[in-house]
Amino acid sequence: MSNVTPLRKPVIEHRYLSPLQVCELVPGMTVVNLQELRKRGLGPKYRKPTGDNGKVVVYAEADVRAWVEASVHGTREQS
């Protein structure tokens, strides 16, 4: 079976965003508001590559988009 091509693992690319970039992606969001949401555990998932005491915070773009999509609300007429 020399003509069989092995399956390739899919390449998963993550685009990481700074808090400022998240604010550019989400209309009306501010860095201070995003920080407050993070403190309260209500914002999008985030990562701290410099450790728990580090100051660097990044967000995967896919997590930010999923967080926004999860917040869908309908009007009373649509319910």
Protein Blocks (a to p, Z undefined) as FASTA:
>chain_A
ZZbccddddddddddddfklmmmmmghiafklmmmmmmnopaccdddfkojkbmbdcddf
klmmmmmmmmpccdfklZZ
